[in-house]
Amino acid sequence: MPVSFKVIDNRTSISKKIKELEQKLDNFRRYFLEEMAHSLITLSPADTGNYIQSHRIAYGTVGGTTTSIGKKRYKDAAKGMFAPAAEAQLLSDIAALPTDGAMTSIKFTNIADYADKVEYTGWQYTGPYRTYTITRNNANIHVESAAAKAGLK
């Protein structure tokens, strides 16, 4: 006669530990993406608000473009005007991401029609901002911070 036992039983402490770890991992994922989003917003230029408001996060690549043509330039005041709403939108998009997908397919994208100039060559009178390059290069810092927030350290 076969012998068996239930590996994970809701009445055991092991089951509770697994659920706690799963919750910590879910929190880690969210905190990491939020840290990356905050970095992108902090490093973004905001003359018209178009670039800073054109960050997207999704599984895979996001289509479409936005333009700053015809938008008023605010210069120095623009960051304070546009950053809070832009970050709130990214955080809302992060919260809406399905949790069953692979982290390796999540992408931040800027859909401004001149995003490549902002990132790599400079735009008008400024040098390149390297918003995405810097954020990606600091990913390990964001991992450490997210792990601490999630209670994984």
N, C-alpha and C positions, 0 to 999 in steps of 0.2 A: 504494500500500500504506500502511495506517495506521502511524503512529509513536506510541508511548506510553512512559511510564515510571511506575514505582510511586512515588507521592508519599511515602508513609511506608514505609520499608524498615527492618526490624528490625536490619539490619546497619549503619545509619547513625547518626551522632551526633544527628541531628534526632529520630529515634525515641526515643532515650534522653532527650533534653531534654523531649520531650512527656510521656513517662512520669513524669519527675521533677516536672514542673509539675502533672500530674494528681494525683500523690500529695500535693503541697503543698496543692492545692485541697481534697482530701479531708480533710487534716489541719486546714486552716483552718476548714472547716465544723464539724468536731468540736470544735475549740478554742473557736470562737465560741459554739456551743450550750452547752458546758461553762461558759464564763464567765457566760453568761446564767443558767444554772441555779444557779451559785454565788451570784450576786447575789440571786436569788429566795430562796434558803435563808438567806443572811445577813440579809436585810431582813425575814424572816418572824417573826411572833410565835409563841410556842410554849407557851402556858399548859398545854394538855392534850396537845399534840403532834399534834392532829388537823389543824389548818391547814397546818403545815409538812410533814406527811406526805401532804397532799392535792394536791400539785403533780403535774401530768402533762404529758408532751410526746408529741405524735403528729401525724401528718398529719391535718389537720381537727380538728374539735371532739370532745372526749371526753365521754361521757355518764356518768350516775350522780352520786351525791352521798355525802358522808360527814358525820357529825355528831359533835359533842363531848358531846352529852347523855349523862350518866352516867359520863363520864371524869373521873378525878381531876385536879385543878388543881395544878400544881407551881410555878407562878410563875417566879421567876428561874432555878431549876435546870433548867427544861424545855429551854431552848435547847441546852445541852450534852448533854442526854439524847437528844434527838430529831434534831438537825441532822445528825450524821454518817450515820445510817441513811437519812434523807430525801434527802440529797445523793447517797449511794451509789445509791439507787434511781433517781434522775433520771439519773445518769451511765450506769447500766446501760440505761435506756430510750433514751438518746441513742445508745449503742453499737449498740443493736438496730434503730435506724431504717434503713430501706432507703436506700441512697445514690443511687438513681435517681430519686427524687421531687424536685419543685421546692421550694426553700427557702421560697418564698412561701406554701406551704400548711402549713408546720410551725407548730404553736401550742403555747404553754405555757398550761395551764389549771389553775385551782385548783378542785377539785370539792367543797370544804367548803360546806355549805349556807348558811353565813354569809360566804362569801368576798367578796361585794359590800360588806358592812358593814366588813370589815377593810380593804378597798381604798379605799372612798369616804367612808363616814360615821363610822367609828369603831365600836368594839365595847366595850360596857360603860363602863369608866372611862378608856379611852384614845381618842385622836384617831385619824383614819385613818392606816394605815401606808403606803399607796400603794406597796406592794411591786412591783406590776406596772408602775405608772406610772413609778417611779424607774428600774427595770431597763430599760424600753423607752427612756426618755429618755437613758440612758447607753449605748445600743447602739453609738454611734460609738466610745466608749472601749473597749468589748469587741471591736469590729472591729479596732481598732489593735493591741490586745494579741494577739488571735488571729493576725493577719497576721504579727506579729513572731515568735510562737512557731512558726508554720508555715514561716518562712523566706521570706516573701513581701515583706519590707521590706529 
